[in-house]
Amino acid sequence: MSENFFNKPFRFNSIFSGTGLQSTDLGKSISNNIELVIFTRYGEHRYQHDFGCEIWDLDFELIVSESIWEEKFRKSLLKSITDYEFRIYNTSVEVHITEVENVYPLRNITEIKKKVDISVRGLIKTTGEKYFFHTALFLSPLST
C-alpha cells in the first residue's frame, strides 16, 4: 500500500506550479475518505454505484421515529465504511439526531434544524492504533 496520502481539497494550481499536492497523514486520509462516503449519494459515483450512504435519501423523509431513522442511517454508513475504507477494522458507527433551535430576534425568525452527530471508531490495520472520527450535519431547515 502506498505511504503517500493527499490532503483534500486538492489544489491543482500547485501541480501546475510544480510544487505537487499537499500530503497528509494516515488518520487524516481515512477521515477524508469517510467524509467522502458521507457526502456522496448512492449512484453518484460513476463506477461504484453503491459508494456513498443513505443520508441523501433520508434527508427529506418525514422522521416518524428518530431511533428508526438513526438505525437506518447507521447501518448504511457502517456498510459503506466497511466496504470502502479498508485501512480500518473493528469499525463501529454511532448516529444521534437532535433538534437545534436558532432564534434571530432582529428578523423575528426562529429556525429549527435537525442535527446529526456521527462518530466512527475503529482500529488502524497497519499500526493497531485506535481511530476516531466525529462530524455533525444539519438537515432540512425549518423556519418560522
Z-matrix of the N, CA and C atoms (Angstrom, degrees):
N
C 1 1.448
C 2 1.527 1 108.84
N 3 1.292 2 115.94 1 142.22
C 4 1.459 3 121.67 2 -179.23
C 5 1.524 4 110.61 3 -66.76
N 6 1.310 5 116.53 4 143.78
C 7 1.461 6 121.96 5 176.14
C 8 1.527 7 111.50 6 -96.41
N 9 1.330 8 116.87 7 3.80
C 10 1.456 9 121.30 8 179.31
C 11 1.521 10 109.13 9 -96.09
N 12 1.323 11 116.51 10 117.07
C 13 1.450 12 122.19 11 177.60
C 14 1.524 13 107.33 12 -119.62
N 15 1.324 14 116.02 13 139.13
C 16 1.454 15 120.00 14 -174.82
C 17 1.517 16 111.27 15 -112.95
N 18 1.316 17 115.14 16 142.78
C 19 1.451 18 122.30 17 -179.65
C 20 1.519 19 109.88 18 -76.99
N 21 1.304 20 116.46 19 150.28
C 22 1.449 21 120.16 20 173.65
C 23 1.508 22 108.63 21 -117.06
N 24 1.277 23 121.21 22 151.76
C 25 1.456 24 125.57 23 0.49
C 26 1.519 25 110.94 24 -72.81
N 27 1.323 26 114.79 25 151.32
C 28 1.452 27 120.77 26 177.05
C 29 1.521 28 109.57 27 -68.53
N 30 1.290 29 116.51 28 136.22
C 31 1.469 30 122.66 29 175.85
C 32 1.529 31 107.14 30 -106.05
N 33 1.330 32 116.07 31 91.23
C 34 1.455 33 120.44 32 -175.16
C 35 1.526 34 113.03 33 -67.48
N 36 1.325 35 117.50 34 -22.93
C 37 1.463 36 118.68 35 177.01
C 38 1.528 37 111.17 36 -64.28
N 39 1.336 38 117.57 37 -27.25
C 40 1.468 39 119.72 38 177.14
C 41 1.533 40 111.26 39 -70.33
N 42 1.338 41 117.70 40 -29.88
C 43 1.464 42 120.75 41 175.47
C 44 1.522 43 109.41 42 -66.67
N 45 1.331 44 115.70 43 -45.81
C 46 1.457 45 120.26 44 -177.38
C 47 1.534 46 112.05 45 -68.52
N 48 1.332 47 116.25 46 -26.14
C 49 1.466 48 118.85 47 177.99
C 50 1.527 49 112.00 48 -85.90
N 51 1.363 50 116.26 49 -6.67
C 52 1.461 51 120.50 50 175.57
C 53 1.518 52 115.48 51 92.99
N 54 1.332 53 118.43 52 1.89
C 55 1.467 54 119.98 53 -179.35
C 56 1.522 55 113.30 54 -87.41
N 57 1.313 56 118.52 55 -14.49
C 58 1.468 57 122.35 56 178.88
C 59 1.510 58 112.75 57 82.44
N 60 1.323 59 115.54 58 177.29
C 61 1.460 60 121.49 59 -179.93
C 62 1.527 61 110.46 60 -81.21
N 63 1.326 62 115.66 61 149.85
C 64 1.455 63 121.16 62 178.58
C 65 1.524 64 109.09 63 -74.07
N 66 1.323 65 116.54 64 129.09
C 67 1.461 66 119.89 65 -179.01
C 68 1.525 67 110.17 66 -90.80
N 69 1.320 68 115.58 67 165.43
C 70 1.461 69 122.05 68 179.81
C 71 1.525 70 108.54 69 -144.50
N 72 1.319 71 116.93 70 177.46
C 73 1.466 72 120.22 71 -179.47
C 74 1.530 73 110.90 72 -91.00
N 75 1.317 74 116.01 73 173.42
C 76 1.463 75 122.15 74 -176.61
C 77 1.526 76 112.32 75 -60.42
N 78 1.319 77 117.90 76 -45.75
C 79 1.466 78 121.30 77 -178.74
C 80 1.514 79 112.91 78 -60.39
N 81 1.319 80 116.20 79 -44.14
C 82 1.471 81 120.57 80 178.72
C 83 1.526 82 110.72 81 -66.78
N 84 1.325 83 117.17 82 -36.74
C 85 1.456 84 121.27 83 177.93
C 86 1.530 85 110.86 84 -63.70
N 87 1.329 86 116.66 85 -41.61
C 88 1.472 87 120.51 86 176.99
C 89 1.528 88 109.88 87 -63.51
N 90 1.325 89 116.55 88 -43.78
C 91 1.472 90 120.71 89 178.75
C 92 1.529 91 111.13 90 -61.46
N 93 1.327 92 116.76 91 -41.17
C 94 1.469 93 120.32 92 177.57
C 95 1.525 94 111.01 93 -60.34
N 96 1.334 95 116.83 94 -41.44
C 97 1.458 96 120.42 95 -179.69
C 98 1.529 97 111.34 96 -68.15
N 99 1.317 98 117.48 97 -39.57
C 100 1.469 99 120.72 98 178.11
C 101 1.532 100 109.74 99 -64.81
N 102 1.325 101 117.65 100 -41.35
C 103 1.467 102 120.52 101 175.74
C 104 1.527 103 110.52 102 -59.42
N 105 1.319 104 116.19 103 -41.58
C 106 1.460 105 120.21 104 178.81
C 107 1.530 106 111.13 105 -62.31
N 108 1.318 107 116.83 106 -40.45
C 109 1.471 108 120.85 107 176.68
C 110 1.528 109 109.95 108 -61.56
N 111 1.335 110 116.62 109 -45.30
C 112 1.471 111 120.90 110 -178.22
C 113 1.525 112 111.16 111 -63.63
N 114 1.316 113 117.37 112 -41.94
C 115 1.463 114 120.94 113 -173.74
C 116 1.523 115 114.20 114 -89.06
N 117 1.331 116 117.45 115 5.98
C 118 1.459 117 120.72 116 179.25
C 119 1.524 118 109.34 117 -107.76
N 120 1.302 119 115.60 118 132.58
C 121 1.463 120 121.89 119 177.90
C 122 1.526 121 109.22 120 -84.89
N 123 1.340 122 116.84 121 144.92
C 124 1.464 123 120.01 122 175.10
C 125 1.520 124 109.19 123 -53.64
N 126 1.327 125 116.40 124 135.23
C 127 1.451 126 121.44 125 178.79
C 128 1.520 127 114.35 126 86.85
N 129 1.321 128 117.84 127 -8.47
C 130 1.459 129 121.04 128 -177.95
C 131 1.530 130 111.88 129 -75.47
N 132 1.324 131 116.70 130 -32.70
C 133 1.462 132 120.93 131 178.82
C 134 1.522 133 108.26 132 -79.86
N 135 1.307 134 116.79 133 124.19
C 136 1.461 135 122.56 134 -172.27
C 137 1.531 136 113.18 135 -59.23
N 138 1.318 137 117.97 136 -38.88
C 139 1.461 138 120.69 137 -172.69
C 140 1.522 139 114.17 138 -104.95
N 141 1.316 140 117.71 139 -12.53
C 142 1.464 141 121.76 140 177.54
C 143 1.527 142 107.77 141 -131.82
N 144 1.318 143 115.94 142 87.49
C 145 1.462 144 120.89 143 -173.56
C 146 1.524 145 113.88 144 -66.50
N 147 1.342 146 117.16 145 -20.63
C 148 1.461 147 119.07 146 179.07
C 149 1.530 148 112.23 147 -95.78
N 150 1.343 149 117.83 148 9.03
C 151 1.463 150 121.67 149 174.43
C 152 1.518 151 108.19 150 -77.43
N 153 1.325 152 117.38 151 135.03
C 154 1.459 153 121.96 152 179.46
C 155 1.511 154 110.41 153 123.25
N 156 1.316 155 115.54 154 -160.12
C 157 1.463 156 119.83 155 177.60
C 158 1.524 157 109.73 156 -148.70
N 159 1.300 158 114.45 157 175.55
C 160 1.464 159 121.93 158 -170.28
C 161 1.529 160 114.12 159 -87.35
N 162 1.320 161 118.46 160 0.87
C 163 1.468 162 119.08 161 -174.49
C 164 1.522 163 112.06 162 -59.99
N 165 1.325 164 117.50 163 -32.52
C 166 1.462 165 119.90 164 -178.31
C 167 1.517 166 111.85 165 -70.93
N 168 1.330 167 117.28 166 -26.94
C 169 1.461 168 120.50 167 175.23
C 170 1.521 169 110.69 168 -82.15
N 171 1.337 170 116.60 169 -27.98
C 172 1.461 171 121.11 170 -178.05
C 173 1.523 172 113.04 171 -88.23
N 174 1.337 173 117.12 172 -15.42
C 175 1.459 174 121.37 173 -173.17
C 176 1.525 175 112.61 174 -56.59
N 177 1.323 176 118.34 175 -44.95
C 178 1.460 177 120.87 176 -176.28
C 179 1.528 178 112.88 177 -100.86
N 180 1.322 179 115.43 178 7.05
C 181 1.463 180 119.72 179 177.20
C 182 1.528 181 108.69 180 -72.51
N 183 1.302 182 116.31 181 138.33
C 184 1.455 183 120.94 182 176.26
C 185 1.525 184 108.15 183 -67.38
N 186 1.327 185 116.42 184 119.60
C 187 1.460 186 120.72 185 -176.31
C 188 1.519 187 109.12 186 -84.50
N 189 1.326 188 115.18 187 100.74
C 190 1.456 189 120.77 188 178.61
C 191 1.525 190 108.90 189 -81.74
N 192 1.318 191 115.46 190 -45.43
C 193 1.462 192 120.93 191 179.09
C 194 1.524 193 108.25 192 -127.07
N 195 1.319 194 116.36 193 116.27
C 196 1.459 195 120.11 194 -179.36
C 197 1.521 196 111.53 195 -63.05
N 198 1.310 197 117.60 196 -36.33
C 199 1.467 198 120.15 197 -178.54
C 200 1.531 199 111.24 198 -67.19
N 201 1.325 200 117.94 199 -37.86
C 202 1.472 201 120.77 200 176.86
C 203 1.522 202 109.89 201 -67.58
N 204 1.347 203 117.22 202 -42.37
C 205 1.461 204 121.75 203 178.30
C 206 1.522 205 110.36 204 -60.92
N 207 1.342 206 116.44 205 -47.49
C 208 1.469 207 121.05 206 179.76
C 209 1.528 208 111.50 207 -59.30
N 210 1.329 209 116.34 208 -44.12
C 211 1.461 210 120.26 209 -178.23
C 212 1.528 211 111.70 210 -67.62
N 213 1.312 212 117.08 211 -39.67
C 214 1.464 213 121.30 212 178.06
C 215 1.532 214 110.80 213 -62.16
N 216 1.323 215 116.36 214 -45.13
C 217 1.457 216 121.19 215 179.14
C 218 1.526 217 110.72 216 -68.55
N 219 1.335 218 117.48 217 -41.80
C 220 1.465 219 121.88 218 -179.89
C 221 1.524 220 111.18 219 -59.43
N 222 1.338 221 116.70 220 -45.75
C 223 1.467 222 120.81 221 179.39
C 224 1.530 223 111.38 222 -63.16
N 225 1.318 224 116.38 223 -42.44
C 226 1.462 225 121.33 224 178.91
C 227 1.522 226 110.56 225 -60.92
N 228 1.316 227 116.36 226 -46.42
C 229 1.458 228 121.51 227 -178.47
C 230 1.524 229 111.47 228 -68.19
N 231 1.312 230 117.69 229 -41.94
C 232 1.465 231 121.37 230 178.72
C 233 1.522 232 111.11 231 -61.57
N 234 1.327 233 117.26 232 -42.60
C 235 1.457 234 120.20 233 179.08
C 236 1.525 235 111.35 234 -62.76
N 237 1.324 236 116.49 235 -45.43
C 238 1.459 237 119.88 236 -179.18
C 239 1.521 238 112.34 237 -66.28
N 240 1.327 239 117.50 238 -40.54
C 241 1.467 240 119.93 239 178.69
C 242 1.520 241 110.29 240 -66.63
N 243 1.320 242 116.96 241 -41.26
C 244 1.468 243 120.85 242 178.09
C 245 1.525 244 110.80 243 -63.15
N 246 1.330 245 116.83 244 -39.22
C 247 1.470 246 121.03 245 -178.56
C 248 1.526 247 113.31 246 -76.37
N 249 1.339 248 118.50 247 -33.52
C 250 1.452 249 120.39 248 -169.30
C 251 1.527 250 115.46 249 -119.35
N 252 1.307 251 118.77 250 -3.15
C 253 1.467 252 120.11 251 173.76
C 254 1.519 253 107.37 252 -120.41
N 255 1.330 254 115.27 253 84.70
C 256 1.452 255 122.84 254 -173.67
C 257 1.526 256 113.32 255 -80.75
N 258 1.325 257 118.73 256 -1.83
C 259 1.469 258 121.10 257 -178.45
C 260 1.523 259 112.86 258 -87.06
N 261 1.345 260 118.03 259 -5.41
C 262 1.461 261 121.16 260 175.75
C 263 1.524 262 109.53 261 -126.61
N 264 1.324 263 115.78 262 156.69
C 265 1.463 264 121.58 263 177.38
C 266 1.529 265 108.74 264 -141.17
N 267 1.332 266 116.60 265 176.48
C 268 1.470 267 122.17 266 -173.01
C 269 1.531 268 109.69 267 50.88
N 270 1.303 269 114.72 268 46.02
C 271 1.463 270 121.38 269 -173.94
C 272 1.526 271 111.00 270 -79.98
N 273 1.320 272 115.24 271 135.64
C 274 1.471 273 120.58 272 172.06
C 275 1.521 274 107.86 273 -131.24
N 276 1.320 275 114.94 274 146.66
C 277 1.465 276 121.53 275 -178.17
C 278 1.520 277 108.17 276 -127.30
N 279 1.329 278 115.88 277 133.81
C 280 1.468 279 121.67 278 174.45
C 281 1.524 280 108.21 279 -119.73
N 282 1.324 281 116.03 280 137.91
C 283 1.463 282 122.29 281 178.89
C 284 1.523 283 107.93 282 -132.32
N 285 1.326 284 116.09 283 128.21
C 286 1.474 285 120.90 284 177.69
C 287 1.521 286 108.47 285 -133.28
N 288 1.320 287 115.21 286 133.49
C 289 1.458 288 121.04 287 179.92
C 290 1.529 289 109.17 288 -111.14
N 291 1.327 290 115.88 289 135.63
C 292 1.464 291 121.69 290 177.40
C 293 1.528 292 107.91 291 -138.03
N 294 1.320 293 115.04 292 163.68
C 295 1.466 294 120.13 293 175.50
C 296 1.520 295 109.06 294 -101.07
N 297 1.323 296 115.59 295 136.40
C 298 1.451 297 122.05 296 177.91
C 299 1.515 298 107.19 297 -121.17
N 300 1.331 299 115.56 298 129.36
C 301 1.458 300 120.36 299 -178.96
C 302 1.523 301 109.31 300 -111.51
N 303 1.313 302 115.77 301 124.90
C 304 1.465 303 122.14 302 175.18
C 305 1.521 304 108.02 303 -111.85
N 306 1.326 305 116.30 304 127.41
C 307 1.459 306 121.30 305 179.04
C 308 1.523 307 107.76 306 -111.82
N 309 1.336 308 115.17 307 127.91
C 310 1.460 309 122.18 308 176.94
C 311 1.531 310 107.16 309 -112.91
N 312 1.340 311 117.61 310 91.40
C 313 1.477 312 120.12 311 -173.32
C 314 1.529 313 113.96 312 -65.44
N 315 1.308 314 118.49 313 -32.44
C 316 1.465 315 119.72 314 -178.70
C 317 1.525 316 111.73 315 -67.24
N 318 1.330 317 116.49 316 -32.09
C 319 1.472 318 120.20 317 179.22
C 320 1.525 319 111.70 318 -100.45
N 321 1.332 320 117.35 319 -0.47
C 322 1.457 321 123.33 320 -179.52
C 323 1.531 322 111.32 321 56.30
N 324 1.322 323 115.15 322 47.42
C 325 1.463 324 121.46 323 -178.15
C 326 1.524 325 109.40 324 -126.12
N 327 1.323 326 114.71 325 136.68
C 328 1.459 327 121.51 326 171.75
C 329 1.514 328 106.98 327 -117.62
N 330 1.305 329 115.53 328 129.52
C 331 1.459 330 120.88 329 -177.80
C 332 1.523 331 108.77 330 -119.68
N 333 1.326 332 115.85 331 126.94
C 334 1.460 333 121.12 332 179.04
C 335 1.516 334 107.77 333 -114.08
N 336 1.330 335 115.10 334 125.61
C 337 1.456 336 120.00 335 -179.97
C 338 1.520 337 109.20 336 -125.77
N 339 1.302 338 114.46 337 152.99
C 340 1.462 339 121.39 338 171.97
C 341 1.522 340 107.10 339 -91.49
N 342 1.310 341 116.38 340 126.55
C 343 1.462 342 121.60 341 177.84
C 344 1.522 343 107.99 342 -108.45
N 345 1.326 344 115.40 343 130.52
C 346 1.457 345 121.24 344 179.32
C 347 1.523 346 108.30 345 -113.31
N 348 1.330 347 116.63 346 117.20
C 349 1.460 348 122.09 347 175.24
C 350 1.519 349 108.25 348 -95.09
N 351 1.328 350 115.89 349 128.63
C 352 1.460 351 122.14 350 -177.61
C 353 1.523 352 108.52 351 -120.97
N 354 1.327 353 116.45 352 127.39
C 355 1.464 354 122.02 353 176.32
C 356 1.519 355 108.78 354 -126.24
N 357 1.330 356 115.76 355 134.95
C 358 1.459 357 121.90 356 177.64
C 359 1.527 358 107.35 357 -124.86
N 360 1.325 359 115.12 358 129.72
C 361 1.468 360 120.94 359 176.87
C 362 1.513 361 108.71 360 -124.25
N 363 1.312 362 115.39 361 149.79
C 364 1.454 363 120.31 362 177.48
C 365 1.512 364 110.53 363 -174.62
N 366 1.315 365 115.34 364 -170.60
C 367 1.455 366 122.54 365 176.63
C 368 1.521 367 108.07 366 -123.04
N 369 1.331 368 116.50 367 138.57
C 370 1.455 369 121.34 368 178.94
C 371 1.526 370 108.33 369 -78.71
N 372 1.328 371 116.84 370 126.29
C 373 1.466 372 121.74 371 -175.11
C 374 1.519 373 113.46 372 -59.27
N 375 1.321 374 117.84 373 -44.75
C 376 1.468 375 119.80 374 -172.75
C 377 1.525 376 113.29 375 -72.89
N 378 1.341 377 117.52 376 -28.55
C 379 1.467 378 120.06 377 -174.68
C 380 1.518 379 114.19 378 -117.48
N 381 1.336 380 117.60 379 -19.40
C 382 1.461 381 121.10 380 -175.84
C 383 1.522 382 112.99 381 78.76
N 384 1.338 383 117.24 382 2.74
C 385 1.462 384 120.96 383 179.89
C 386 1.525 385 110.86 384 -69.44
N 387 1.335 386 114.69 385 151.98
C 388 1.461 387 119.66 386 174.14
C 389 1.522 388 108.99 387 -71.60
N 390 1.332 389 115.00 388 142.51
C 391 1.457 390 121.14 389 178.64
C 392 1.520 391 107.86 390 -122.74
N 393 1.355 392 116.63 391 137.81
C 394 1.459 393 121.64 392 177.75
C 395 1.523 394 108.85 393 -139.24
N 396 1.331 395 115.21 394 135.65
C 397 1.466 396 122.79 395 177.89
C 398 1.516 397 107.31 396 -133.90
N 399 1.328 398 116.07 397 137.64
C 400 1.469 399 120.30 398 176.74
C 401 1.524 400 108.77 399 -141.87
N 402 1.319 401 115.27 400 138.97
C 403 1.458 402 121.20 401 172.75
C 404 1.517 403 108.43 402 -150.54
N 405 1.325 404 115.63 403 165.86
C 406 1.467 405 121.48 404 177.54
C 407 1.523 406 108.43 405 -134.09
N 408 1.344 407 115.25 406 142.10
C 409 1.458 408 121.99 407 179.32
C 410 1.526 409 108.60 408 -126.29
N 411 1.305 410 115.53 409 152.06
C 412 1.461 411 120.61 410 173.52
C 413 1.516 412 108.70 411 -111.32
N 414 1.327 413 115.90 412 134.65
C 415 1.456 414 122.15 413 -178.29
C 416 1.515 415 110.87 414 -108.03
N 417 1.286 416 116.18 415 150.98
C 418 1.468 417 127.01 416 168.00
C 419 1.528 418 114.56 417 20.22
N 420 1.326 419 119.18 418 89.95
C 421 1.462 420 119.01 419 179.39
C 422 1.528 421 112.32 420 -67.53
N 423 1.301 422 114.60 421 139.47
C 424 1.455 423 121.70 422 175.39
C 425 1.535 424 105.91 423 -115.14
N 426 1.303 425 117.48 424 121.88
C 427 1.466 426 121.00 425 -176.46
C 428 1.516 427 110.46 426 -118.49
N 429 1.328 428 114.60 427 147.31
C 430 1.470 429 119.81 428 174.90
C 431 1.523 430 109.14 429 -129.83
